[in-house]
Amino acid sequence: MPAFDRIGPAVPESPVILSVPHAGRDYPPEIAALLRAPAEALVALEDRFVDAVALAARAGEVALIQRRARAWIDLNRDEQERDPHVDEGARRRGMGESAKVRSGLGLVPRRTGAAGDLWRRRLTSAEVNRRITDDHRPYHAALADAVAAARARFGTAVLLDLHSMPSLGRGEAQVVIGDRFGRSAAGRFVARAEGVARGRGFAVAINTPYAGGHILDRHGRPAGDVHALQLEVDRLCYLDAQARAPGPGLATVATLVREMIAALADEALSRPLAAAAE
């Protein structure tokens, strides 16, 4: 069985495809034997219950929602972002390693800021390879298929990669829209998403401090009419005060995401329709 849920029709009914790679709460039994930190420390890696936001927001769109926890494998990292401090199969690249790997947030997360190092031992190459084969590749293959099907049907596809973030602080952005600094989506899609968020009264930032990761790099091809955006939402906007469970703001954030999906779909459909009218 795949480690993710694909929700929606076989043939997409919208040009917008949703991806939720970091909300998984399924922790394989092997994790308990490997863990040196308290199990509670792994929750910090979750985009806590942002899958509930996605499910409340979707209205027929295809959505991929990862069930397996990010602590097991991070779908928003390239297969090559393997950390030699935790993975015996990683090649030591020194300064060539990505900033995420150096910080301990590679393909298999090594540490969290509060708990420090997570694992009792390094993983064997075979253990990490199995996670790549069982979890990472199937998710990306299914996502690529859904995006390609939307592109084939509508002429343009938009991938919305949904995440949540720790609060940036009073007066800071509550919503961060990432497009890899213009590399993964045309500016008109970013503008539509930003307009929806500002219209709903949210403080918005673009690409700072989150510009998107591997999912945008891998699937966004603006020149080929596939646009990919990352949406980060402050967890305190939709969770309870302890950031542990869904809170009273979830409906408001779901409405925000619903309106953003609608705006992105409208933008995707407007260009082909305008071209046809000419």
N, C-alpha and C positions, 0 to 999 in steps of 0.2 A: 504494500500500500504506500502511496506517496505520502510524504510528510507535510503536505499542504492540501488545502481545499481549493478546488476550482469551482467557482459559483457563477452561474449564468448560462445562457444558451450556447450550443455548440458553435453557431454562427453569431458573432456579436451583433447586437441591435443598436449599439452606440459606437462612435469612433473612440470613446474614452475607455481605457482599460485601467483597472485599479490593481495596485500591488501593495501588499502589507507584509514585508519580510521580517519584521523584528518584534511582532507581538506574541510570538509563540510562548506557550506556557507548558508544553509537553517536555518533561525532563527524562530522558532515557535512564533506566536503572543504573547503567554503568557510571553515571556522573557521581553518584554517592560515594563510590569507592575511590574515585579520582580526586575528590574535593578536599582541599586542606582548609579553605575558608568556610565560614558558616554558610549553609545553604541559602540563607536570606540574602547573602551578598549577590547572588545571581540575578535577583529581581532588578537590581540597578541596571542590568543590561537590557531589560525588556522595554519596549515601547508600550508601556502598561495599558492594556485594554483599548489601544487605538483600533484594534480589529472591531470592537463594538461600535466605534464611530463609523468605520467603513460600512459595516453591515446596516447601520441605521440610515446611512446616507445614500447607499446605492438604490437604484430604481430600475433594475434590469441590466445594468452594465456587467460585463465579465469582471470578476475579481479573483485574484489569487491571494490566499491568506495562509501564511506559513504557520503550522502548528508546533513544530519542533522549536525549542528555545534557542535563542541567539547564542547562549553559552555553549551549545553543542557545535554549531557552525554558523558563520555570519554570511548570509546570502548577498550582502551588499559589499563584499570584498571579492576581488579577483582570486581565482584559484591559486595564483602564484604568490599571493600575499601571505605566505606561510612564515611564521615566527620561529626562528631557530631556538629561541629560549623555551619553547613549549612543544616543538614539532621536530622530531628527528629526521623527517624527510625534507625539511627546509634547507635551501642553499643559503649559506651565509653571504650576504651581499654588502654588509657593512653599511656605508652611507647610501648605497643604492636602495636600501629598504625604504618603503613608504613611511610617511610620518605616522600613519595609523599602526603599522607594525611596530615601529620603534616605541610607540606609546603603550603597546600591549593590547591593541584592538585590531589584530589581524584576522585572518580567516577563522582561526580558533582563538577567541579572546583569551588573553593570558592573565589579565588583572583588572580590577576596578580601582578607582581612586580611593574609595573608603576602605576596602578590604585588603588591598594589595594583591599579591600573587594568589591565584585561585587553585592551582593544581599541585598534587603531591609529587608528580613525576612528569617527565616529557612523554608525549604521545609517540608511538611508533609511526613510521611512514605508512604502514598498512592501515592503522587505525584512522589516520586523517584521510587517506585515499578512499576508504570506505564511506566516510561522511561526505566526501565530494561526490562519489558515485551515487550514493543513495539519496542525498538531500539537495546538494547544490546544483548539480547538472539537471535533474528533473524539473526543478523549479524554473530555471532559466529557459529550458527547452519549452515548457508549457507557456511561459510568458512570451517568448518569441513567437510561438504559434498563434497566440491570441492577438498579439500586436499585428502580425502579418495578415491575419484574417480580417481585422478591422481595417487595415490599410487597403486590402483587396476590395472590400465592400464599399468603403466610403471615400477612397482616394487619399485620405489623411487619417492617421491614427495619433492619439495622444495618450501617453502613459503617465498616470498620476501615481507616484510612489509615496505612500502615506507613512509618516513617522510621527513620533512625539519627542519632545525635548524637556530637560529640566528647565525650570523657570530661569530666565536670564536676569530677573530682578525688576524691581519697580521702575516703570518708565521705559523699559526695554521692549524689544519686539516680542509679541505673543505668537506671531506666525512668521516663519521664514520660508520663502520660496527659493528653491535652488534650480539653476539650469546650467551648472558647470560653467558659469560666466559666459553664457551665450552659446556654448558648444552643443548642448543637448536639445535646445528648443528655440524656435523663432521668438523674437521679442514680443510679438502680438499676443502669444499665449500667456507669457508672464504678465503682461499688462492686464489681460482680462482677469487672471487669477488675483492679481494684486488689487484690482478695482473692486472685486467682490469682497475681499477681506477688509479693505478700508471702508467700504460701504456698510459693512456690518459692525464697524467700530473697533476693529482689531488693529493694534500697532503692528506694522509689517516691516520686514527687512528682506532684502534680496541678496542671496548668496553669502551673507555674513550673519552668524558664523558657520552656517551649513550650506555648502554649494551643491550637495549631492555626492553620490559615490559610484560604485561599480555598476549598479543597475542603470543609472543614467548613461554612463560611459558606454555600456554594452548595447543598450537598446535604443538610445536616442540617435536618430539620423535625420536631422532637419532637412538636409538636401534630398533625402528620399521620402519626404513627407511623413516622417515618424518623429514626433516631438515628445520629449520626456522631461517631466518636472518632478522635483521632490518637494513635498509639503511637510514642514515640521510645525507642530502645534504644541504650545506650552501645556504640559500635563495638568497644571492646576486649573486650566480652563475647562476641563471635562472630568477630572477625578475629584475625589473628596480631599479634605484638607491635609490628610496624611499621604496623598498621592498613591493610595493603595487600591481603591475600588472606584467604580463609576460614580460620579457625583451629579449634582443638579445641573451642571453646565453641559452635560453630554448632549442633550437635545439641541442646545444652541450651536455647539461645534458641529454636530451632524448636519444641521441646517446650513451652516457655512460651507461644509464640504459638498453638500448636495447642490448648492447654488454655484459653487466653483466648477463642479462637474458639468452642470448645464451650460455654463458660460464657455468652458473649453470645448464642449461638443458644438455649440453654436459657432464658435470661431473656426473649428475644423471644417464644418459644413459650409460656411459662408464663402470660402475661397473657391472650392470646386463649383458651387452653384453660380457664383459670379462669372467664373470662366465659361460655364456652359451657356449663360445668358448672352455673353458676347459672341 
